[in-house]
Amino acid sequence: MEIKNCSVVTEFILLGIPHTEGFETLLFVLFLPFYACTLVGNVSILVAVISSTRLHTPMYFFLGNLSVFDMGFSSVTCPKMLFYLMGLSRLISYQDCVSQLFFFHFLGSIECFLYTVMAYDRFAAICHPLRYSVIMNSKICVALAVGTWLLGCFHSSVLTSLTFTLPYCGPNEVDHFFCDIPAILPLASADTSLAQRVSFTNVGLVSLVCFLLILLSYTRITISILSIQSTEGRQRAFSTCSAHLIAILCAYGPIITVYLQPTPNPMLGTVVQILMNLVGPMLNPLIYTLRNKEVKIALKKILHGKGSVSEG
């Protein structure tokens, strides 16, 4: 076959954000604060959760995990994008491209699984308050967290292996700002229909199952909240869940737009990907701190130099 004699691609060229030639410096100045805020905001959440004994609960354990993954998810793509916006090389080696695609889907899928686990945690807390400490004990929390890692690794391994077992003999220009499935598959020197179908099904199945489980949890939560007699109790319960619901909407909107369209729009996909990589991970700390009194108290105590925040 001709493919056996072709020159195998050893590096790719990231073409970047379409239709932004000449605006690289402006985009760098615009994007850098978003990435910096993502790191600072998520580190702040993580420090607050670790240092405050008041926050040593399942809800904040998973929130701390989410902060770690938000930092990692944003760091998979943003540093390389910022470097070439500064005028540095757009080249990315084949191995780095594989790693970028793997960790992007690994961390992204873990985030979906974490949102599902957090919905289950809220379900247990509101629908079974007397048994909550038994249902969500420390061993179960750790098992659920490890489970998200393992599921994320499996999901991403399938997508990455399907994408990069195909031969790549040129061209090597990736029409995107990072290595992702919709941008890499058109460069393959073989039939990509199987990889496209499986990746579409895989991403769709993970997103759909997680979304249905979240919907089921919040349906039960809503029924329980409406049965609460006092208005204050209902407001407190809704307030506990509202931050999580906002974060879920911010996460699932981009997934549906980018991966689950029958005929994806490249420009729309790029804009949504930028929002998903830069804005989404930055919003989570804002959503959870601005609407969460306990986190705000913990951060204020840390900022005032009181060190570890005690239960009192």
C-alpha positions, 0 to 999 in steps of 0.5 A: 500500500502507498501508506507504508511508503509515506513519510510519517508525521513527527510534528504538527503545526497548530494554526491557532484561532481562525481569522485572528491574524494580526490580533495575536498580541491583543488576544494574549493580553485578553487571555492571560488574565483569564488563565491567571484567574483560573489558577489563582481562583482554584488554588484559593478554593483548594487551600480553603478546603484543606486548611478549614476543618469546617470544610472537611465534608464530602461536598467540599472534598469533591469541590477540592477535586474539581479545583485540581481538575479545572487547573489541569484542564485549563493547563493542557491547552492554554500555555501552548496557546499563550506561547504562540500568541507571544510569537513563539513556535506553533510546532507541537511534536507528535508525542505532545499532541497525543498527550494533549488530546489524552489529558484534555479528554481525561480531565474533561471526562473526570469533570463530568463524572465529578459533577455526577458524584456531586449531584449524588452527594447533594441528593444524599444530603437533602433526601437522606439527611439522617443517613448522610454521614453513613452514605457518604463516609470517607471510604465511599468518598475516596472510592468515588473520587478514584472511580472518576479517575479510572473511568476518565482514564478508560474513556480518554484511552479509547478516544486517543488510541482510536485517533492515533492508531491511524497513520498520519503522513501529511499534511500536518497543519492542525486547523485549531489551537490545540490537538483535538479529535475533530481537528486531528482526524481530517489529517489522517491518511486512512478511513476515519469513519470508525474513529468518528463514529466511536468518538461521537458515541463515546463522548455522547454516551458519557455525557448523556449518562452523566446528564441523566443521572444528574437529572434524576438526582435533582428531580428527587432533590426538587421533590424533597425540597418542595416538601419542606414546610418552612420557606427558609428551609427551602431557600437554604436547600435551593441555595446549596444546589444552585451553584452546582446547577450553574456549573453543570450548565456551563460544562454541558453547553460546550460539550453539546455544541462541540462534540454532538453536532451532526455537522459541526461549525468550525468557527463556532466550535473554536469559540466554544472551545476557548470559552470551555478552556479559559472561561469555564475553569475560571467561573467555577471558583467564582460560582462556588465562592460568591454563593457559598458563605462557608468558603468565603469565611474560610478564605477571609480567615486565611487572607487575614493570616489566621492560618488553619481555620478551626471548627470554631 
